[in-house]
Amino acid sequence: MTAPEPLLTVDPRQDPSGPCVIEVAGELDHHTAHLLTEAVDAAPFDSAAVIIDLSGMTYCDSTGITVLITAYRRAQAAGSALSLAGVSPDQMRVFSVVGLDQVFTFHPTVEAAVSSLHR
């Protein structure tokens, strides 16, 4: 019997141009949020911009939103840039309803987020 596939994968990597990119794929909820929390806790906010790539995220509940807000607060405290990339229209509607469209910086892709850092 094989192990079930994880509901969420979180893959932090350093982009060659400098920022830390955290790729999130799957369902971000109270069962899986600890995976993103660990990546946010380990992210180098004090030395690099951070981009959270949500293009592979299929679901996000309030626990997931709380982790993203925590990442925002860490970035603010460190004076670092934080961007969310690849947010689906459905998720953007949720961010808008709760007012987070006024808090986060959004980009359609990781490449667009990286490009915005070099302007």
C-alpha positions in Angstrom: 0.0 0.0 0.0 1.4 3.4 -1.0 1.3 6.5 1.1 -1.4 9.0 0.2 -0.2 12.1 -1.7 0.2 15.1 0.5 -2.6 17.7 0.2 -0.1 20.5 0.1 3.5 20.9 -1.1 5.6 23.9 -0.1 8.9 24.3 -2.0 11.1 27.2 -1.0 13.9 28.1 -3.4 16.3 30.9 -4.0 15.7 32.7 -7.3 19.0 33.4 -9.2 18.2 37.1 -9.2 17.9 37.2 -5.4 14.4 36.8 -4.0 13.3 33.7 -2.0 10.4 32.1 -3.8 8.0 29.8 -1.9 5.9 27.7 -4.2 2.6 26.5 -2.7 0.6 23.8 -4.4 -2.6 22.1 -3.2 -4.9 22.8 -0.3 -3.8 25.3 2.3 -6.0 24.7 5.3 -5.8 24.0 9.0 -4.4 20.5 8.3 -1.6 21.7 6.1 -0.9 25.3 7.1 2.1 24.2 9.3 4.0 23.4 6.1 3.8 27.0 4.9 4.4 28.3 8.4 7.7 26.4 8.5 8.7 27.9 5.1 7.7 31.4 6.2 9.6 31.0 9.5 12.7 29.9 7.6 12.5 32.6 4.8 15.3 35.1 4.8 13.1 38.2 5.2 16.1 40.1 6.6 18.2 39.6 3.5 16.0 39.0 0.5 12.6 39.8 -0.9 10.1 37.0 -0.6 7.6 35.9 -3.3 4.9 33.4 -2.4 3.8 31.6 -5.5 0.2 30.6 -5.1 -0.4 29.5 -8.7 -0.7 25.9 -7.7 -2.9 26.5 -4.6 -6.3 25.0 -5.1 -7.9 25.9 -1.8 -7.2 28.3 1.1 -9.2 28.6 4.3 -8.8 31.2 7.1 -5.9 29.3 8.6 -4.0 29.7 5.4 -4.8 33.4 5.2 -3.5 33.8 8.7 -0.2 32.3 7.6 0.0 34.7 4.7 -0.7 37.6 7.1 2.1 36.4 9.4 4.4 36.4 6.4 3.3 40.0 5.7 4.0 41.0 9.3 7.5 39.4 9.2 8.3 41.2 5.9 7.1 44.5 7.4 9.2 44.0 10.5 12.3 43.2 8.5 11.7 46.0 6.0 11.5 43.4 3.2 9.4 43.1 0.1 6.7 40.4 0.1 4.7 39.6 -3.0 2.0 37.0 -3.8 2.1 35.6 -7.3 -0.3 33.6 -9.3 -3.4 34.1 -7.2 -6.5 32.7 -8.9 -9.5 34.8 -9.5 -11.5 32.9 -6.9 -8.8 33.4 -4.3 -8.5 37.0 -5.3 -12.2 37.5 -4.6 -11.7 36.1 -1.1 -8.7 38.4 -0.5 -10.8 41.4 -1.7 -13.8 40.5 0.5 -11.6 40.5 3.6 -9.7 43.6 2.5 -6.3 41.9 1.9 -6.2 43.2 -1.7 -5.3 46.5 0.0 -2.5 44.9 2.1 -0.6 42.5 -0.2 1.2 43.2 -3.4 0.0 40.8 -6.2 1.6 39.8 -9.4 0.2 37.5 -12.1 3.4 35.3 -12.2 6.7 34.8 -10.2 8.5 36.3 -13.2 6.4 39.5 -13.0 7.1 39.7 -9.3 10.8 39.3 -9.8 10.8 41.9 -12.5 9.0 44.4 -10.3 11.9 44.1 -7.8 14.4 45.3 -10.4 12.6 48.4 -11.4 
